[in-house]
Amino acid sequence: MKRKKLLWMTLVLVLLAAVVVISILHRNRGVVTVQTQPVVRDTVTAIVTATGQIKPKNYADISSNSVGQITHLYVHEGDRVKKGERLAELWNVQQHANVEAMTANLHTLEAQAQAQSAALATSRASLQQSQAQYAQQKANWRRAQGLYHQELISRSDYDSAREAYDAAAAQVQLDQARIQQSAATVHSAHMQIRQASAQLQSAKDQLSLTIYTSPLNGLVVYLPVHVGDTAVLGIENSPGSLLMRVADMSIVTAHLQVDESDITHVRVGQPATVSVDAYGSDEFPGTVTEVGDTALLQSTGVAATTSGGQANQEAKDFKVVITLNRPPDGIRPGLSCTGHIITAVAHNALSIPIQAIVERDPAQLKPGGSSGSGVAEAATPGAVKKNAKPIQGVFVIRGQEAVFVPVQTGVTGEDHIQVLHGLQASDQVVTGPYSALRTLKNHARIKINNVNPAAAAQANSAS
């Protein structure tokens, strides 16, 4: 009898436990476990991040201007050079000989021109003397004419005076001809000097093509040749065509490849920071100084406008140049870097985590109610207008429910976003888990679990 009574008591307890469990399960049916965060006021900063490499703003590639063997290299890679400093020299014995020969020829012609100029001066002096004699003989001739008509002199004296006058006139003509000849000779000598000067200049130019100097103050950052190598005329990617590269490292830039989805936010003058891989976590401030207009294919870096067909469907980048305000000492071209461009800043803004933002079709915003599952249902045909746009918003905690509130957003940061309209600083918004946010219904009953996000996701899957 006692054993039968104990059996009945055990059965009653089991039934009571089953009723309690069923009651709890029924009460929690449709309840979604979520995580929440408060709406806070904070500074939201929009940043575009891109990778690239360090480059000097000004640099010069020293390419070969002639063919010849490199006989002298006056610098090493890493040396600092000044503008006009000699960098390298090719074999130029013949060019030096030509310059010396042309110089000697020029000096000879200049000496000849000086002698011919002196001869011209002598001829002019002789002309002056003959002109004086001509004047004297002319006066004598006129006087002799008068005396002869008066029969005061003999015929022989008259003839002698006339002959002296004619001889003086002929001498003047002869001296004038000599002056013209000497002047022509001097002019020819000057023309020969000009020709020799041009030939000497050409020889010096040919010699200068074998001697290379720095066009700017800078650093030798690339030196692929050695003494004894043969330099060739500048041909792209040909060994020996590029002798060295000199870079002015006083102005350092970071050349970044910015994704086409971010380029519309980037403007010249925006502040930025650049982190160089070789310098660890250090960040160097800078300013955007150039934004490219040509799209570059990510796979090849070639301008998209020069490629056709399927290549134009590839993802594209745009070149953005950041000039570093205070580049570190010893920085070198070609170092890998990452740029962070600040495109917008919102101070004292209402801020929520980005993952809280969701989109819902108008048909999904009907309340879930106490009998609903708390999960968004598919819209029935004809329930909403055709091509209705999704509504952007967040789920705000209202008592034991999650209420969908449309919001207008502003600046988007790395993990937070500015809310312009729709929320207040005291609101709590649903931030996860993703599986719950993806299907959460308007006015769904919720349970907050901010301690263990994994447990919240597991609870939703179990329900």
ChimeraX attribute file (.defattr): number of C-alpha atoms within 10 A of each C-alpha:
attribute: neighborCount
match mode: 1-to-1
recipient: residues
	/A:1	5
	/A:2	6
	/A:3	7
	/A:4	8
	/A:5	9
	/A:6	11
	/A:7	10
	/A:8	10
	/A:9	11
	/A:10	11
	/A:11	11
	/A:12	12
	/A:13	11
	/A:14	11
	/A:15	12
	/A:16	12
	/A:17	12
	/A:18	12
	/A:19	12
	/A:20	12
	/A:21	12
	/A:22	12
	/A:23	12
	/A:24	11
	/A:25	12
	/A:26	10
	/A:27	11
	/A:28	15
	/A:29	16
	/A:30	21
	/A:31	21
	/A:32	27
	/A:33	23
	/A:34	27
	/A:35	24
	/A:36	20
	/A:37	17
	/A:38	18
	/A:39	20
	/A:40	18
	/A:41	16
	/A:42	16
	/A:43	17
	/A:44	24
	/A:45	20
	/A:46	22
	/A:47	21
	/A:48	20
	/A:49	19
	/A:50	19
	/A:51	18
	/A:52	21
	/A:53	19
	/A:54	24
	/A:55	23
	/A:56	21
	/A:57	16
	/A:58	16
	/A:59	19
	/A:60	15
	/A:61	14
	/A:62	21
	/A:63	19
	/A:64	23
	/A:65	18
	/A:66	15
	/A:67	17
	/A:68	19
	/A:69	19
	/A:70	22
	/A:71	17
	/A:72	16
	/A:73	18
	/A:74	13
	/A:75	16
	/A:76	15
	/A:77	14
	/A:78	14
	/A:79	12
	/A:80	15
	/A:81	21
	/A:82	13
	/A:83	11
	/A:84	12
	/A:85	15
	/A:86	17
	/A:87	19
	/A:88	20
	/A:89	21
	/A:90	25
	/A:91	18
	/A:92	19
	/A:93	9
	/A:94	12
	/A:95	18
	/A:96	16
	/A:97	13
	/A:98	19
	/A:99	20
	/A:100	15
	/A:101	14
	/A:102	21
	/A:103	18
	/A:104	14
	/A:105	18
	/A:106	21
	/A:107	15
	/A:108	13
	/A:109	18
	/A:110	18
	/A:111	13
	/A:112	17
	/A:113	21
	/A:114	15
	/A:115	13
	/A:116	20
	/A:117	18
	/A:118	14
	/A:119	18
	/A:120	21
	/A:121	15
	/A:122	15
	/A:123	22
	/A:124	18
	/A:125	14
	/A:126	19
	/A:127	21
	/A:128	15
	/A:129	15
	/A:130	22
	/A:131	19
	/A:132	14
	/A:133	19
	/A:134	21
	/A:135	15
	/A:136	14
	/A:137	21
	/A:138	19
	/A:139	14
	/A:140	16
	/A:141	21
	/A:142	15
	/A:143	13
	/A:144	22
	/A:145	17
	/A:146	13
	/A:147	15
	/A:148	16
	/A:149	10
	/A:150	9
	/A:151	10
	/A:152	10
	/A:153	14
	/A:154	11
	/A:155	12
	/A:156	9
	/A:157	13
	/A:158	20
	/A:159	15
	/A:160	13
	/A:161	21
	/A:162	19
	/A:163	14
	/A:164	18
	/A:165	22
	/A:166	15
	/A:167	15
	/A:168	21
	/A:169	18
	/A:170	14
	/A:171	19
	/A:172	20
	/A:173	14
	/A:174	15
	/A:175	20
	/A:176	19
	/A:177	14
	/A:178	19
	/A:179	21
	/A:180	14
	/A:181	14
	/A:182	21
	/A:183	18
	/A:184	14
	/A:185	18
	/A:186	21
	/A:187	15
	/A:188	14
	/A:189	20
	/A:190	17
	/A:191	14
	/A:192	17
	/A:193	20
	/A:194	15
	/A:195	13
	/A:196	20
	/A:197	17
	/A:198	14
	/A:199	18
	/A:200	21
	/A:201	15
	/A:202	15
	/A:203	21
	/A:204	18
	/A:205	14
	/A:206	19
	/A:207	21
	/A:208	17
	/A:209	16
	/A:210	22
	/A:211	19
	/A:212	21
	/A:213	17
	/A:214	21
	/A:215	17
	/A:216	17
	/A:217	19
	/A:218	23
	/A:219	22
	/A:220	22
	/A:221	20
	/A:222	18
	/A:223	17
	/A:224	12
	/A:225	17
	/A:226	16
	/A:227	13
	/A:228	14
	/A:229	14
	/A:230	18
	/A:231	24
	/A:232	19
	/A:233	15
	/A:234	18
	/A:235	12
	/A:236	9
	/A:237	8
	/A:238	11
	/A:239	15
	/A:240	23
	/A:241	22
	/A:242	23
	/A:243	23
	/A:244	22
	/A:245	19
	/A:246	26
	/A:247	25
	/A:248	20
	/A:249	22
	/A:250	15
	/A:251	15
	/A:252	24
	/A:253	26
	/A:254	29
	/A:255	25
	/A:256	24
	/A:257	25
	/A:258	26
	/A:259	20
	/A:260	14
	/A:261	11
	/A:262	15
	/A:263	18
	/A:264	9
	/A:265	14
	/A:266	19
	/A:267	17
	/A:268	13
	/A:269	13
	/A:270	15
	/A:271	18
	/A:272	23
	/A:273	22
	/A:274	27
	/A:275	19
	/A:276	22
	/A:277	13
	/A:278	12
	/A:279	13
	/A:280	8
	/A:281	9
	/A:282	11
	/A:283	15
	/A:284	17
	/A:285	17
	/A:286	25
	/A:287	21
	/A:288	22
	/A:289	16
	/A:290	16
	/A:291	17
	/A:292	14
	/A:293	10
	/A:294	14
	/A:295	21
	/A:296	26
	/A:297	20
	/A:298	17
	/A:299	11
	/A:300	10
	/A:301	14
	/A:302	14
	/A:303	16
	/A:304	20
	/A:305	12
	/A:306	9
	/A:307	12
	/A:308	9
	/A:309	6
	/A:310	7
	/A:311	15
	/A:312	16
	/A:313	10
	/A:314	12
	/A:315	15
	/A:316	23
	/A:317	25
	/A:318	23
	/A:319	19
	/A:320	25
	/A:321	25
	/A:322	28
	/A:323	25
	/A:324	21
	/A:325	15
	/A:326	12
	/A:327	17
	/A:328	11
	/A:329	8
	/A:330	7
	/A:331	16
	/A:332	18
	/A:333	17
	/A:334	14
	/A:335	15
	/A:336	17
	/A:337	19
	/A:338	21
	/A:339	29
	/A:340	21
	/A:341	24
	/A:342	21
	/A:343	21
	/A:344	18
	/A:345	17
	/A:346	18
	/A:347	11
	/A:348	12
	/A:349	20
	/A:350	23
	/A:351	28
	/A:352	27
	/A:353	21
	/A:354	15
	/A:355	16
	/A:356	21
	/A:357	19
	/A:358	20
	/A:359	16
	/A:360	21
	/A:361	14
	/A:362	15
	/A:363	17
	/A:364	20
	/A:365	19
	/A:366	14
	/A:367	16
	/A:368	22
	/A:369	15
	/A:370	15
	/A:371	10
	/A:372	17
	/A:373	19
	/A:374	25
	/A:375	20
	/A:376	22
	/A:377	16
	/A:378	9
	/A:379	13
	/A:380	8
	/A:381	8
	/A:382	8
	/A:383	9
	/A:384	13
	/A:385	10
	/A:386	8
	/A:387	6
	/A:388	10
	/A:389	11
	/A:390	13
	/A:391	16
	/A:392	16
	/A:393	20
	/A:394	26
	/A:395	25
	/A:396	24
	/A:397	21
	/A:398	15
	/A:399	9
	/A:400	13
	/A:401	22
	/A:402	27
	/A:403	22
	/A:404	27
	/A:405	16
	/A:406	18
	/A:407	17
	/A:408	12
	/A:409	17
	/A:410	19
	/A:411	20
	/A:412	21
	/A:413	22
	/A:414	13
	/A:415	13
	/A:416	20
	/A:417	26
	/A:418	28
	/A:419	21
	/A:420	15
	/A:421	12
	/A:422	12
	/A:423	21
	/A:424	15
	/A:425	13
	/A:426	9
	/A:427	14
	/A:428	21
	/A:429	26
	/A:430	27
	/A:431	24
	/A:432	21
	/A:433	21
	/A:434	14
	/A:435	14
	/A:436	22
	/A:437	23
	/A:438	14
	/A:439	15
	/A:440	29
	/A:441	28
	/A:442	23
	/A:443	23
	/A:444	27
	/A:445	28
	/A:446	22
	/A:447	16
	/A:448	14
	/A:449	16
	/A:450	16
	/A:451	9
	/A:452	9
	/A:453	15
	/A:454	11
	/A:455	15
	/A:456	23
	/A:457	20
	/A:458	13
	/A:459	14
	/A:460	16
	/A:461	12
	/A:462	7
	/A:463	13
